[in-house]
Amino acid sequence: MYGQLTSDVPLGPFEGTTIAVWSGQGKQAKLHATPSCSYLRSARGIERTVHLDAAVVGRMCPQCGTYGSWARPGTGLAVLLDTLTGLGLLYELDRFRDPDEDTFDDEEVRHAAAVLYKPVADNPAVPAEQDDAEDDEDDTWEERQEAQRVRESVLRQWGGALASMHRTHRQLALFPWLRAWAGAALEAKAGYLRVLQEQAQLLVAERALLAATAAAAMTEPDVPADEPAFAPLGDPGEARRQLLSLWRRWRSAVEDSWDDPQQQTYVVHHLTDTMGSRRKGRDQMLERARAVVASWEADVRAAADEKHGERVVVARLPHDATERSSGRSLVDRLGEWELGVLASYTAAVAWEPQSVITVRVPEPVAVRLLTQHHTLSYSEPETAEAEQPTAQSQPGPRPATGSGVVPGVFDDTPVHSRRLVTGEHLRALRAAMRDAEQLYVVFSVGSGLEVVALSVLEERCAAGWQGAIIASASDLPDALFAPRQPSPDQEESV
């Protein structure tokens, strides 16, 4: 099962915390988080309070340990256990550590790279359009499709391994005492991440990335709309509109691709969409359109062949990549070009205190990263970052710079012993609780006792507010609220 808690996981300051469990009559009976667990076979299950330690963890029901909640929602212990179990830290530490059945070996990757780098003339993108050697071309096309599948798989695996390492470090940042325990798993993940990046670099051509960069910088070209070959498209005004639409479609395909621009020639067939069943002039129009597209390809290829200096750019991975409710994963949100750039040019990754990817890229790529919208946010490195040696990711656990989430941050200790809450604590709370966005009673020296929403509390912490959480709305006792009495005119007659 995903993220099964085991007795070797250090519990740090939460060791000895009391939790309520259900079990059968025996002294070594399994412990359950809920009396409704299907694994609790005894009809006479009893509730008891136990002190959390390795022995208790060893007796935890595997189903409850994966899917259940052992602690009251919103407490520090609940954040710890929810972060560890399910699709949390224990699950991430076990992922992307070594090859699996879907992984391609180095020989398969090198063969795929050789196929992908063959000239397009030897690898037609649309073999059905060729008039000779159709059988050989079909085989070549299928071989290229398989090579593209290898590239897609390797790049997505590398991106998935990168995102998994990021989530792992963000989760460990909440509980510093887990770092030494997780060290061996982190080293294995970092080693496999390097292997995947080396494979990915073989499958993405720098020339293609530079061509895509040049396409993204293109301005609207002049198009030969008044040529007789384009008469089937309509009058010159309509022909110009359709040719510019073709250019935008072509540029969009090229600028977010790791393929050679010649692989996008198929877009010319969109010009026939408005022709219906008419065939007169169709072949001549397509032939001339291919020549026009070839001129655009020549422009971006020439730009890609120019000599460029290098430039260092950094990307800081967002905190929300650690949240289980954030929807699509980080790698799913990256386009082909951006993923290819990261895989090809990543020089170093620092995981603490925030995940920062340093890339050393050609100047045009740096300009595009810094001036256009992308999934990640890119910026010039600060002086200290720029002076760091170029190296691969640093897997080893670093000394804790703070105490992380400990008892007393949330409403799990007496009020007088509450600790100041930080933005990191609130991010952990939001990631661990499905209904974290609720009202909280908080106290600060400057403002006293207040009731605020979690989003407001996050904004205040980011602005330097210092205070403590007294209770969440879901944890306030009913005794704090006077029962609402209807007014006389609202009372219904019996």
N, C-alpha and C positions, 0 to 999 in steps of 0.2 A: 504494500500500500504506500501511497505517496507520504513522504515526510513522517515516517513512524518514529516517535520519540523513543530513544533507547537510554539505558541506565548510564552510559558513558558520557552523556552530555552534561557539562558542568552547569549548575544552576546559579552559581554566583551568589549575590545578595538575596536571591529568592529561595535559597536553601532553607528548609525548615518552615516555609510559609504553609499555613493550614489551608486545606482545600476540602470541600465536601464531596464525597464519592458514594457510590452504591456498590454493594457486593453481596455475594452469597454468604453462607454461614461459616465456611472454612477459613482458617487463619491465612492460608495462602491463596484464597479465591481471587480471581481477577477483579480489578477495580474498574468501575464504569462511571462515565460522566453523567449519565442519565438513567433513570429506572426503566425507560422505554427501550433501551438498547436490546436488539434481538439476540445478542450474545449472552445476555443475563438470563440464564435458563431457570434459575431458581425462582419459584413463585413467592418465596419469602425473602426477597432481597431487602436488605436493610441499609439505611443511610448512616454514614459515619464520617467523622472528621479525622483526617490524617495529616501528618507533617510531611511535606514534599521532600523526598530525598531519593537516592538511587534505588533503594529497595522498592519504594512506592512506584517509581517510574517503571521498574521491571515488571510490576504486576498490572500495569495499565492495560486495559482491553485494547487490542490493535485497532479495532473499528472506531472506538471512541477516541483513541489517540490520534487518528487521522482526520476524522470528520467532526468529532465532538468538541465542546468547549469545557475545559476543566475549571475555569475560574470565572468569577463574575465579570460580565462585559464591562470594559472601560477601566479595569484595574491594570496595574503594571504587570502582574502575573499573567493576566489574559493576553496582554500585548506580547509578552515573551513567548508564551506557548503558541499563540496564533502565528507569530512570526516564524517559529521553529517548524511547526507541523503543516500538514496539508501540502500546498504548493509553495511553501515557504523555504526557509534556509536549508533544512535538511534535504529537501528535494533538489534545490539548486546546487548544493555541494556535491551531489551524486551525478549531476549532468555534465556533459562535455568534458569528461576526464580522460577518455580514451576512445578509439574508434568503435563504431557499432556496425551492425549488418548493413546499414545504408551508406557507409563511408567508402569512398573511392581511395585506392592505394595510389602511391606516387606514379607508378607506371601508367595506370589508367589516366591520371591527370595529365601526364606529359603527352600521351597519345591524343587526348582531347585538345590540348593546346596546339599540337602540330596540325590537327584538322582545322581548327578555328583560324589559324594564321595562314592557311593556303590562300593563294590569290582567288578572288571571286570568280574569275574566268574558269578556274578548275572546280569551283564549288558554287554552281548557280543557285541563287536564292530561290528562284521559282522555276524548277526544272521543266514543268509542263510547257513553258514557253519556248523551250529550245527545240530545234527541228532535227537535230542529229544526235546519235548516241544516247537515245532516251533511257535505255536500260541502265547504262553506266551512270548516267546523270541521276537517275532515281536512287541508285545505290549510294552515290556521293551525297545526295541530299539527305538520305536517311542517316548516313554517317555524321553529317554535320548536325542534324537534329539531336543525335545522341551526345555529341560533344557539347552542344549547348545545354543539354540536360545536366551533364556533369558540371559544367561551369555554374549553372544556376544552383545546383545542390551544394557545391563547395562554398560559394559566396554566401548563401543563406546559412549554412552551418557556421561559417566564421562569424557572421553577424549575430547569429543566435548565441554562440559561445561568448562573444563580447558582451551582449546584453545580459547573459546569465552571470558573468563575472561582475558586471556593474551592480546587478541586484544583490548578489552575494555580499559585496563590500558595503553596500548601503544598509543591509540588514545587520551585518556585523558591527557597523558603526553604532548601532543602538545598544549593543551589549558587548562592551570591550573585553570582558572576561572570556568570551568565546573564541577570541582570535588565536591564541596558542593552540587550542584544541582543533581548530579548523585549518591550521597551517599546512598539513600534508595534503589535504584536499585542494587547497588553493594552489599549491605548487603543481599538482597534477593538472588542474584546470588551465593554469597559465602555460604549461608545457604544451598541452594539446591546442591551445589557442594559437601558439606560435606555429605549430605544424599546419594548422588550417590556413593561416595567413600566408605561409610559404607556398601552399598549393594555390591559393587564390591569386597570388601575384603572378603565377605562371599562366593563368587563364585570362587575365585582363591586360590588353595591350595599351601601353602608355599613349601610343599614336591615336588609338580610338578615343581615349579620354580627352586628349587635346583637340581632336576633331569635334567632339561633342561640345567642348568648351567654346570653340570658334563658332559653331552653329548657334549656340545660345547668345552670342554677341552680335549676330548678323542683323542688319537692318533690312527693311523691305526692299527687294531688288526690282529693277526694271524687268518687265516680262514682255515677250514678243507677241502681244495679244492680236496684232493686226496681220500676222502671217497667215497665208492661205491654209496651212496645215491645221490651224485651230478654228477654221470656219465651222466645222461640225458642232462647236461649242456655242455658236450663236454669233451675234454681232461683236465687234471688238470690245465693247464695254462689258458684255457678259463673259467673253473669253478672258478678259483681264481679271474679272472677279473670280473666276474659277481657277485661273493659274495662280493667283495670290493665295487662294484657299489651299491649293496644292502645296505651295511653298510653306505655308504655316503648318500644314499637316506633316510635311517632310521635316521641317526644322524641329517640331515637337518630338518626332520619332528619333531624330539623331541626337538632340541635346540631352536626352535622358537614357542613353543607351551605352553599352560597352562594346557594341558591334562596330565594324567598319561602316562608314556612311553608305557604301555601295550596297549594303544589305537592305537598305530602305527604298530601293528603286521601285518596289512593288506599289508604292503609293500612287504611281501614275494611273493605275487602273480606276482610281476613284473619279477620274475625269469622265469615265464612260457612264457614270450613274445617271446622268440626265439625258443620255442618248436613247434610252429605251432599247428597242430591238433594231434600230437603224445601224447598219454596218458600213455604209458608204463613208469612206474617208477615215474609218476608225483606226485601221492599222497605221496609216500615215501619221495620224494625230498622235498615237501612242509612241511611235518611233521618235517624232520630234520632241514630245514631252520628255522622253528618256534622255534625249540630248540636253534639254534644258536642265533637268535634274543633275545630269553629269557635270554641267558647268558649276552648279552649286556645290557638288561634291568636290570638284577640283579646288574651289576657293577654300573650303574648310580644311582640305588635305594640305594645301600649301601653307596655311596658317599653322597646322600641326607640325609640319616639317621644319619650321623656323627654330632657331636656337633660343632657348629661354633660360634666364637665371632662376634660382630657387628662392623660395620664401617660406618662412615658418608661420603656420596658422594653428590655432588651438580651438578645440570644441569641448564644451563642458556638457556632459550628459545630464539630462534633467532628473530631478529627484523623483518625479512621478513614475519613472520606469520601475520603481520598486513596488508600486501599488498593484494589488491583484485585481482591482476593479477598473484599471485604466484602459481596458479594451485591448486594441491591437498592440502587439509588442513593439518595442523600439525598432527591431529589424524589419518588421512588416511595414513600418512607416517610411523606411528609407527607399528612395528610388534607385534604379540601376546605377545611374552615374554616380550618385553620392556614395553608395555602397562600394562601388568599384574604386573610387578615389580613396576612401578610408582603408580598404584592403591593400591597395597598392602603395600608399604613401605614409601610412602610420609609422612614425619613428619611435614613439614612446607613449606609454599610458601610465598615468599616475592615478591610483584609486582612492587615495586619502589626501586631504579631508573631503575632496569631491573628485568624482571621476573626470579626468581631463585627458583628452586625446590630442597628442601633438603630431601634426602632419608636416612633412617637408615636401612642398609641391612646386611645380613650375609656376612662374609668375602669372600666366593667364588663368590657371586653375585657382590660384590664391585670390585673384580679383573677383572671379565668379563666386567663390565661397563667401567672400566678405561683402559683396554688393547685392546678391540675389537671395531670395527666400529659399531656405532649405529646412529639412526636418530638424537638424541640429543647429545650434547657434554658434557661429564662428567669429573669432576676433583675433586681433594681433596679440601675441603673447606679451605678458609683462616681462620686465627685465630679468627677474629671477627665473622665470620659466624658460626664457630664451637661452639662458646660460647653462641650463641643465644639459648633461651629455646625452647624445642620441643613443637610445637603448630601447630594448623591448620592454614590455610590461613588467612591473616589479611585483612579483607574486607574494613575497613574504609578508606576514602580519606585522603591522607597525605598533609601537607602543600606544596605548590608549591615551588620548588627550583629554578625555572627560569621563565621567562616571556612567554616561548613557542612561537608559531607562532603569530606574531602581525603585524599590518600594518607597512610597511617599510622594512620587510625582503626580499620580492620579489618586482617586478617592479610595485608597486601600490601606490607609493608616489614620490614626487620630489626626484631627485638624491641626493641632499644635505642632506636629512633626512634618507637615507638608514641605516639599521642596519647590523651588522656583521652576516654573515650566518654561521650556524653550521651544523654538520652532521645530527642532529635530524631534522632540517629544510629540508634538502635535502631528507631525507627518507620520510618526509611528502609529499614533492613535487612529488617524484617518485610514491608514493602510490596513490596520488589523480589524477595525469595526465596520460592519456594514452600515450602521446607522450613526456614524460618528458625527455627522452634521446635525447637531442638536444644540439646545441651550445649555450653558454651563454657568454655575455660580462660581465666581472668581473673586479673589481679594488681592488688592495691591495697596501699598502705603499711600500712593498719590490719590487713588480714586475710591478706596474703601471697597465695600461689598457691592458687586454688580452681577447682572445676568446678561451674558453675551453669547452669540452664536460662535461655533468653532471657526468659521471663516473670518469673523471679526477678530477673534483671539489670535489667529495666525497673522493677520495684518498688524496687530499691535506688537506681537513678539518680534516681527521683522523690523518694526520701527524702534525697538529697544525697550518696550514695556517689560516690567518685571513684576510678577505676581504669582499666585498659586491658585490651583483649581481646588475648590471646596467640594463640589459635587456636580455630576451631570444631571440633567433633567430626569433621565430614566432611573436615577438612583435616589431621588429625593423621597423621603417617607411621606405617606399620606397625611400623617399628623401635622405636617407643616402647612397644610391647606385647610381652611375652614370650609365645611360643606356649604355649597351654594343653596341658599333658600329662595324659592320663588316668591315674588311679590304677591300681595293679596289679589291684585287684578289678574295675575297669571294663573292662579289656582283654578283648577278645573272642578266643576261641581260633580259630586258623586251621584 
